Amino acid sequence: MVDLERTLTAKGMGMNAELTIQQVSERTRLSVYTLRYCERNELLEPIDRAANRHRRYSVIDMTLIEFLTKSRITGMSIR
């Protein structure tokens, strides 16, 4: 289960924090593949990208990921 409070406050991150896909994967315990799947299948809005084209996840993205994770725990289908 995603602990959003831990995710946002870890290492002094605030509301304007941007995380790499690896950081999001570590904090949510979701694989990089799963995060890409969620974006590709429009479960998440397109993730912003840095100048080097690497994904940068925002606090809003993390909130949506937490919602999706909790929804799946209740048995909700991704459809």
C-alpha positions in Angstrom: 0.0 0.0 0.0 1.2 3.5 -0.8 1.9 5.7 2.1 1.5 9.1 0.6 2.5 11.0 3.7 5.8 9.1 3.8 6.2 9.6 0.1 5.8 13.4 0.2 7.7 14.1 3.4 10.6 11.7 2.8 13.9 13.6 2.4 12.2 17.0 2.9 10.1 16.8 -0.3 7.4 19.4 -0.5 4.4 20.1 -2.7 6.5 21.1 -5.7 8.6 18.0 -5.6 9.3 16.1 -8.8 10.3 12.5 -8.7 11.9 10.2 -11.3 10.2 7.0 -12.2 12.7 5.1 -10.1 12.0 7.2 -7.0 8.2 6.7 -7.5 8.8 2.9 -8.0 10.7 2.7 -4.7 8.2 4.8 -2.7 5.1 3.1 -4.1 6.5 -0.4 -4.4 5.1 -0.5 -7.9 7.4 -1.6 -10.7 8.6 0.8 -13.4 6.8 -1.4 -15.9 3.5 -1.0 -13.9 3.9 2.8 -13.8 4.5 3.0 -17.5 1.5 0.7 -18.1 -0.7 3.0 -16.1 0.3 6.0 -18.2 0.1 4.1 -21.5 -3.4 2.8 -20.7 -4.5 6.3 -19.5 -5.0 5.4 -15.9 -2.8 8.4 -15.3 -2.6 11.6 -17.2 0.5 11.9 -19.4 3.4 12.4 -17.0 5.5 15.6 -17.4 9.0 15.2 -18.7 12.2 17.0 -18.0 14.3 18.5 -20.7 16.1 15.2 -21.1 12.7 13.5 -21.7 12.8 11.6 -18.5 9.4 11.3 -16.6 8.9 13.7 -13.6 6.1 12.7 -11.3 4.4 15.5 -9.4 2.5 15.4 -6.0 -0.7 15.2 -8.0 0.6 12.2 -9.9 1.5 10.5 -6.7 -2.0 11.1 -5.3 -3.5 9.5 -8.3 -1.2 6.5 -8.0 -2.2 6.2 -4.4 -5.9 6.2 -5.4 -5.4 3.6 -8.1 -3.5 1.4 -5.7 -6.1 1.6 -3.0 -8.9 1.0 -5.6 -7.2 -2.2 -6.8 -6.9 -3.4 -3.1 -10.7 -3.1 -2.9 -11.0 -5.3 -6.0 -11.9 -2.5 -8.5 -11.1 -3.4 -12.0 -8.9 -1.1 -14.1 -11.7 -0.9 -16.7 
